Amino acid sequence: MVTRVAGRSPIPREIELKLAIDPGDVPRLRKSLALDRVGPGKATHIISTYYDTPSLSLLHNAIALRLRTAGHRHVQSIKIDSDSGRYPARRAEINNAIPNGRLNLRRVEDHAVRHLIEKCCKGKKLKPVFLTNVMREIHLFELGRSHIECAIDRGFVTARGKKAKICELELELKSGETSSLLNLARRLNANTPLRIEPASKAARGYALVNGAQLVVPKANAVHLDATMSTKDSLTAVMRSCLTHVIGSADYVFKSNDPEGIHQLRVAIRRTRAAFSIIRRHVAKGLDVRVARDLRSLQQKLGGAREWDVLVEETLKFAPNRLLSAPFSAHLGQIVKAKRAEGHKKAHGALQDYHCTDLLLRLAYWIDVELDSGDGRSHKRKQIADTLAKPAAKFAVQVIQDCHRKTRKLGKKIRTLDPTKLHRLRILIKKLRYATDFFGALWPHRRTKKYLSALKDLQQALGTFHDTTVAMNLIASLAANGGADVKVGVERINDWLASEQRRKRKELIALWSKFAKRQLFW
């Protein structure tokens, strides 16, 4: 397995998957590993010192340079993450034994890599910036023709007087198929709950150095070009979706910020939209269980999000005169309980081992099954022919199809009831996601203007839908409230109805603007 640096010399690469584990579950994981490993496990104390320039030049170029000490052995490693966000991770890696335990770039035999490091540093001196100190337990597996190293790492990363704990399982594919790595991860997760850890040790060390706070992950742009095949473009789209889902799930797990649940639901919707494109335009009737399970996870997150939106967005704009004291008190009690219940359910779903299994199955589908479609032999040629088409030709077909359906329903926007407006909202989301996915193939202003008009419509339709949901939630409060509460509910719902009438006028104006937009190729 090799990769290339700046289009020059091939260098080895590692394929690995990091999975966080609760320290209390390590003994159970150790027993699980002992069932199938080859030979006894081995424990080693490892200290790794990471180097960079004062301005962190290597970090800015996705390069990690470390000197690792294990007993009397010293190894200098260079890792280049040219495919950030892929799961399992694939990084170019060069290792050199260093007899005296001092950093020495002259030991790097690959001239292109050494030149890359020197170019990044621009003459600035490399200095230690952080270190990791872990006790590593190594277990070796043979699964068919695949050889996998499983390492349990427990310890910490330190930088500038700050410390963060490390407790994770690292699976590295030494030889063989990625599918074996993912299957082993699923099997271990079924016995001991694990969680995909998106951040490498280097990333966590740099986060300490920079004092970085957790940030809600947003969808990364999908990088496409005109030379790509449909298969290449769909793989890039699905990997972008996987990165978004894993990053958002990790944020929700580590943070109580309500925005995390919203962003995770967005990430899941994007992924389901990509599956919908594949089912409709690549393999009609394709039954993808992972897509259905993503929908189920999205629904488990819905309760928390609905009550968050009611309080944090919808009712914030309600006139104060409508929120009478008895009604406000009753509303506050109910909402506090409902939000807590919704968030407990959402976090419970993410902590369940089924969630990690779902994400591993999604990674497996992208890496292993995207080529084969539904697996029925009489359709394989048809699917292969579609995947071999130029990406731009396929993208035109997808976007035209979404555009046509959206225009057909949208022209009736003046008379659509809330249910059909919600249907229009879903169509616009699908069209917006398809344009997000493939728009890079037409990098000009017309694409941006078309996408901007879609975003405005989606936002307005989303606000309209929020008022419909709010009416249902508010109405549910009247059942257990007194006369004052019922009056308050009626007043709020009258205000929400007037907001819907105002929003429909805005929607009609935005639709008229969008209807004038032509497709951008």
C-alpha positions in Angstrom: 0.0 0.0 0.0 1.6 3.2 -1.1 0.7 6.9 -1.7 2.4 9.8 -3.4 3.6 13.2 -2.1 3.1 16.1 -4.4 2.8 13.7 -7.3 6.4 12.4 -6.9 7.8 9.4 -5.1 5.6 6.6 -3.7 5.8 6.2 0.1 4.1 3.7 2.4 0.8 4.5 4.0 -1.0 3.3 7.2 -4.6 2.3 7.3 -6.0 2.6 10.8 -9.2 3.2 12.8 -9.3 4.7 16.3 -12.1 3.8 18.7 -12.5 5.4 22.1 -13.3 3.2 25.0 -14.4 3.9 28.6 -11.5 3.0 30.9 -13.8 0.7 33.0 -14.5 -1.4 29.9 -10.8 -2.1 29.1 -10.7 -5.5 31.0 -13.7 -6.7 29.0 -12.1 -5.6 25.8 -8.9 -7.3 26.7 -10.8 -10.6 27.3 -12.6 -10.2 23.9 -9.2 -9.6 22.1 -7.8 -12.7 23.8 -10.3 -15.0 22.0 -9.0 -14.6 18.5 -5.6 -13.0 18.7 -2.4 -14.7 17.3 0.0 -15.3 20.2 0.1 -13.5 23.6 -0.5 -9.7 24.0 2.5 -7.5 24.6 2.6 -4.3 26.8 5.0 -1.4 26.0 5.5 2.0 27.5 5.7 4.6 24.7 6.6 8.3 24.9 6.1 10.3 21.7 7.4 13.8 21.2 5.9 15.9 18.4 7.9 18.6 16.7 6.9 21.7 14.8 8.1 25.3 14.1 7.0 28.1 16.5 4.3 29.1 13.9 3.2 25.4 13.6 4.1 25.2 9.9 3.7 21.4 9.8 0.3 21.5 11.3 -0.9 23.9 8.6 0.3 21.4 6.0 -1.3 18.4 7.5 2.0 16.9 8.6 2.9 15.3 11.9 6.5 14.8 12.9 7.3 12.8 16.0 10.1 11.0 17.8 8.8 7.9 19.6 10.7 6.1 22.4 9.8 2.6 23.5 12.4 1.2 25.9 15.8 1.7 24.3 14.4 2.0 20.8 13.8 5.4 19.1 11.8 5.8 15.9 11.3 9.0 13.9 8.0 9.2 12.1 6.5 11.5 9.5 2.8 11.2 8.8 1.1 13.1 6.0 -2.7 13.3 6.1 -3.6 14.0 2.5 -7.1 12.4 2.8 -8.3 14.0 6.0 -11.6 12.8 7.3 -11.6 9.3 5.7 -12.6 6.4 7.9 -10.6 4.2 8.3 -7.9 6.8 8.1 -5.2 6.6 5.4 -2.0 8.5 6.0 1.3 8.5 4.2 3.9 7.3 6.8 7.7 7.1 6.9 9.5 5.6 9.9 13.3 5.7 10.6 15.2 4.2 13.4 17.3 6.9 15.3 20.1 5.4 17.3 20.9 8.4 19.5 17.2 9.4 20.1 17.6 12.9 18.5 15.5 14.2 15.6 17.4 13.9 12.4 15.7 14.7 9.0 18.8 13.5 7.2 17.7 10.0 8.1 14.7 10.4 5.8 15.7 8.6 2.6 12.8 9.9 0.5 14.1 13.2 -0.9 10.6 14.4 -1.9 9.4 14.1 1.7 12.5 15.6 3.2 12.2 18.5 0.7 8.5 18.9 1.6 9.3 19.2 5.3 12.1 21.8 4.6 9.8 23.8 2.4 7.1 23.9 5.1 9.6 25.0 7.8 11.3 27.7 5.6 14.4 27.6 7.7 12.7 27.8 11.1 13.9 25.5 13.8 11.9 22.5 14.8 11.1 22.3 18.5 9.0 19.9 20.7 5.4 21.2 21.0 3.7 18.4 22.9 4.1 14.7 23.9 2.0 11.6 24.4 2.7 9.2 27.2 0.9 5.9 26.9 1.0 2.2 28.0 0.3 0.3 24.8 -1.0 -3.3 24.8 -0.5 -4.9 21.4 -2.6 -7.9 20.1 -2.1 -9.4 16.6 -4.9 -10.8 14.5 -5.1 -12.9 11.3 -8.5 -12.8 9.6 -8.3 -14.7 6.4 -5.5 -13.1 4.4 -5.6 -9.9 6.5 -3.2 -9.1 9.3 -4.3 -6.5 11.9 -2.6 -5.0 14.8 -4.9 -4.0 17.7 -3.4 -1.6 20.3 -5.0 -0.5 23.5 -3.5 2.9 24.4 -4.0 4.3 27.9 -2.3 7.5 29.1 -2.4 11.2 28.3 -1.2 13.9 25.9 0.4 17.0 27.5 1.1 20.5 26.1 2.0 23.7 27.8 1.0 22.5 31.2 -2.3 21.1 30.0 -3.2 17.4 29.9 -5.9 15.3 28.2 -6.5 11.6 28.9 -6.1 8.9 26.2 -8.0 5.6 26.3 -8.6 4.1 22.9 -8.3 1.1 20.7 -6.3 1.5 17.6 -6.8 -1.0 14.8 -4.1 -0.9 12.0 -4.3 -2.9 8.9 -0.8 -4.4 8.3 -1.9 -6.2 5.1 -5.1 -7.4 3.5 -8.5 -5.8 3.0 -10.1 -2.8 4.7 -13.3 -4.9 5.0 -11.5 -7.1 7.5 -10.5 -4.1 9.7 -14.1 -2.8 9.8 -15.6 -6.3 10.4 -13.2 -6.8 13.4 -14.2 -3.4 14.7 -17.9 -4.3 14.5 -17.2 -7.6 16.3 -15.3 -6.0 19.1 -17.9 -3.3 19.5 -20.6 -5.9 19.9 -18.8 -7.2 23.0 -17.5 -4.0 24.4 -19.1 -0.6 23.6 -16.7 1.5 21.4 -17.0 4.9 19.8 -15.2 6.2 16.6 -12.6 8.8 17.6 -12.3 11.2 14.7 -9.2 13.0 16.2 -5.7 11.5 16.0 -3.4 11.9 18.9 -1.5 14.6 17.0 -4.8 16.5 16.5 -5.6 16.3 20.2 -2.1 17.5 21.1 -2.3 20.5 18.7 -5.8 21.3 20.2 -4.1 21.6 23.6 -1.3 23.7 22.1 -3.8 26.1 20.5 -6.3 26.1 23.4 -8.9 25.0 20.8 -12.5 24.6 21.9 -14.9 22.1 20.5 -16.6 23.5 17.4 -19.8 22.3 15.8 -18.6 20.5 12.6 -20.1 21.6 9.4 -20.2 19.8 6.0 -17.0 20.1 4.1 -17.1 21.0 0.4 -17.0 18.0 -1.9 -13.9 18.3 -4.1 -14.8 17.1 -7.7 -13.3 17.8 -11.1 -14.4 17.2 -14.7 -12.1 14.2 -15.1 -13.9 12.1 -12.5 -16.2 9.2 -13.1 -19.6 8.9 -11.5 -18.1 6.3 -9.1 -15.3 8.6 -8.1 -17.7 11.5 -7.5 -20.2 9.4 -5.5 -17.4 8.0 -3.4 -16.2 11.6 -2.6 -19.8 12.6 -1.8 -20.3 9.6 0.5 -17.0 10.1 2.3 -17.9 13.8 2.9 -21.2 12.7 4.4 -19.5 10.1 6.6 -17.0 12.6 7.9 -19.9 15.0 8.7 -21.9 12.3 10.5 -19.0 11.0 12.6 -17.8 14.5 13.5 -21.3 15.6 14.5 -21.9 12.5 16.6 -18.6 13.0 18.3 -19.5 16.6 19.1 -22.9 15.6 20.6 -21.2 13.0 22.7 -18.7 15.4 24.1 -20.9 18.5 24.3 -24.3 19.6 25.7 -24.7 22.3 23.0 -28.1 21.8 21.4 -26.7 22.9 18.0 -24.8 19.6 18.0 -28.0 17.6 17.7 -29.2 19.9 14.9 -26.0 19.5 13.0 -26.0 15.7 13.4 -29.6 15.6 12.0 -28.4 17.8 9.0 -25.5 15.4 8.5 -27.8 12.4 8.5 -30.2 14.1 6.1 -27.3 14.8 3.7 -26.2 11.2 3.8 -29.8 9.9 3.2 -30.1 12.3 0.3 -26.9 10.8 -1.2 -28.3 7.3 -0.8 -31.5 8.5 -2.4 -29.5 9.7 -5.5 -27.7 6.3 -5.7 -30.9 4.3 -5.4 -32.8 6.4 -8.0 -30.0 6.9 -10.6 -27.5 4.1 -10.1 -29.4 1.0 -8.8 -33.1 1.4 -8.8 -34.8 -0.5 -6.0 -31.5 -0.9 -4.1 -32.3 -2.0 -0.6 -29.8 -0.3 1.7 -30.5 -1.1 5.4 -27.9 1.4 6.6 -30.0 4.2 5.0 -33.1 3.0 6.9 -31.1 2.8 10.2 -29.8 6.3 9.6 -33.5 7.5 9.3 -34.3 5.7 12.6 -31.4 7.4 14.4 -32.5 10.8 13.0 -36.0 10.2 14.4 -34.5 9.4 17.9 -32.9 12.9 17.8 -36.1 14.6 16.7 -37.8 15.2 20.0 -34.8 17.1 21.5 -34.6 19.3 18.4 -38.3 20.1 18.3 -38.4 21.5 21.8 -35.0 23.2 21.4 -36.4 25.1 18.3 -39.7 26.0 20.1 -37.8 27.7 23.0 -34.6 28.9 21.4 -36.0 30.1 18.1 -39.8 30.2 17.6 -41.0 31.7 20.9 -38.1 34.1 21.1 -40.0 36.2 18.6 -43.4 36.0 20.3 -44.6 39.3 21.7 -44.2 39.5 25.5 -47.9 40.4 26.0 -48.7 36.8 24.9 -46.6 35.1 27.5 -48.7 35.7 30.6 -47.2 34.6 33.9 -49.3 31.5 34.5 -48.8 30.4 30.9 -45.1 31.1 31.0 -44.6 29.2 34.2 -46.5 26.2 32.9 -44.7 26.3 29.6 -41.3 26.6 31.4 -42.0 23.5 33.5 -43.2 21.4 30.5 -40.5 22.5 28.2 -37.7 21.9 30.7 -39.0 18.3 31.2 -39.5 17.6 27.5 -36.1 19.0 26.5 -34.4 16.9 29.2 -36.3 13.8 28.1 -35.4 14.5 24.4 -31.8 15.1 25.1 -31.6 12.0 27.3 -33.0 9.9 24.5 -30.7 11.5 21.9 -27.5 10.9 24.0 -28.7 7.4 24.9 -29.0 6.6 21.2 -25.4 7.8 20.5 -24.0 5.9 23.5 -25.7 2.6 22.4 -23.3 0.2 20.6 -25.8 0.1 17.7 -24.8 3.7 16.8 -21.1 2.8 16.4 -22.1 -0.3 14.5 -24.2 1.8 12.2 -21.3 4.2 11.4 -18.9 1.3 10.8 -21.5 -0.3 8.5 -21.7 3.0 6.6 -17.9 3.2 6.3 -18.0 -0.5 5.1 -20.7 0.3 2.5 -18.7 3.2 1.1 -15.3 1.3 1.0 -16.6 -2.1 0.0 -20.1 -2.1 -1.5 -20.4 1.1 -3.5 -19.1 -0.7 -6.6 -21.4 -3.7 -6.4 -24.8 -2.1 -6.0 -27.5 -4.6 -4.9 -25.3 -7.6 -5.7 -27.7 -9.2 -8.1 -25.6 -10.5 -11.1 -28.0 -9.4 -13.8 -27.8 -5.8 -12.7 -24.0 -5.6 -12.1 -23.2 -4.6 -15.7 -25.9 -1.9 -15.7 -24.6 -0.5 -12.4 -21.0 -0.7 -13.6 -21.9 1.2 -16.8 -23.6 3.9 -14.8 -20.7 4.3 -12.4 -18.2 4.5 -15.3 -20.0 7.5 -16.9 -18.4 11.0 -16.6 -19.4 12.6 -13.3 -20.7 15.8 -15.0 -23.1 13.8 -17.2 -24.5 11.9 -14.2 -24.7 15.1 -12.1 -26.8 16.9 -14.9 -29.2 14.0 -14.8 -29.6 14.1 -11.0 -30.0 17.8 -10.7 -32.4 18.1 -13.7 -34.6 15.4 -12.1 -34.7 17.2 -8.7 -35.2 20.6 -10.4 -38.1 19.3 -12.5 -39.9 17.8 -9.5 -39.4 20.9 -7.4 -40.7 23.3 -10.1 -43.7 21.1 -10.6 -44.9 21.3 -7.0 -43.5 24.8 -6.3 -45.6 26.5 -8.9 -48.7 25.8 -6.7 -47.1 27.5 -3.7 -50.0 30.0 -3.2 -52.4 27.2 -2.5 -50.3 24.4 -0.9 -51.4 23.3 2.6 -48.8 22.8 5.3 -48.4 19.1 4.5 -47.6 19.8 0.8 -45.4 22.8 1.8 -43.4 20.3 3.9 -43.2 18.1 0.9 -41.9 21.0 -1.1 -39.4 21.7 1.6 -38.1 18.1 1.3 -37.8 18.4 -2.5 -35.8 21.7 -2.1 -33.5 20.1 0.4 -32.8 17.2 -2.0 -32.1 19.7 -4.8 -29.9 21.8 -2.5 -27.9 18.8 -1.4 -27.5 17.5 -5.0 -26.3 21.0 -6.0 -23.9 21.0 -3.0 -22.6 17.6 -3.9 -22.0 18.2 -7.6 -21.8 22.0 -7.9 -18.0 22.0 -7.8 -18.1 20.6 -11.4 -19.4 24.1 -12.5 -17.4 26.6 -10.4 -18.9 29.9 -11.5 -21.2 32.6 -10.3 -24.4 31.1 -11.8 -23.9 28.0 -9.6 -23.5 30.1 -6.5 -26.6 32.3 -7.3 -28.7 29.2 -7.9 -27.5 27.6 -4.6 -28.1 30.9 -2.7 -31.7 31.1 -4.0 -32.2 27.5 -2.9 -30.9 28.2 0.6 -33.2 31.2 1.1 -36.2 29.1 0.1 -35.1 26.2 2.4 -34.7 28.6 5.3 -38.1 30.2 4.8 -39.8 26.9 4.4 -38.0 25.6 7.5 -39.3 28.5 9.6 -42.8 27.9 8.3 -42.5 24.2 9.2 -41.2 25.2 12.7 -44.5 27.2 13.3 -46.5 24.1 12.3 -44.6 21.9 14.8 -44.8 24.7 17.4 -48.6 24.7 17.1 -48.8 21.0 17.8 -46.4 21.2 20.8 -48.2 24.3 22.2 -51.6 22.6 21.8 -50.3 19.6 23.8 -49.8 22.0 26.8 -53.5 22.8 27.0 -54.5 19.3 28.0 -52.9 19.5 31.5 -53.3 23.3 32.1 -55.9 25.5 33.8 -58.0 28.2 32.2 -55.2 30.7 32.1 -53.0 28.2 30.3 -55.7 27.4 27.8 -56.1 31.1 27.0 -52.4 31.5 26.7 -52.3 28.5 24.3 -55.0 30.0 22.1 -53.2 33.4 22.0 -49.9 31.8 21.0 -51.5 29.7 18.3 -53.3 32.7 16.9 -49.9 34.5 16.7 -48.3 31.4 15.1 -51.2 31.3 12.5 -50.5 35.0 11.7 -46.8 34.2 11.4 -47.6 31.5 8.9 -49.6 33.9 6.8 -46.8 36.4 6.8 -44.3 33.6 6.0 -46.4 32.4 3.0 -46.1 35.9 1.5 -42.3 35.7 1.9 -42.3 32.2 0.4 -44.2 33.4 -2.7 -41.7 36.2 -3.2 -38.7 33.9 -2.8 -40.3 31.3 -5.1 -40.8 33.9 -7.8 -37.1 34.8 -7.5 -36.0 31.2 -7.7 -38.4 30.3 -10.6 -36.4 32.8 -12.8 -33.2 30.9 -12.1 -32.0 28.6 -14.9 -29.8 25.6 -14.4 -26.2 26.6 -14.3 -24.4 24.6 -16.9 
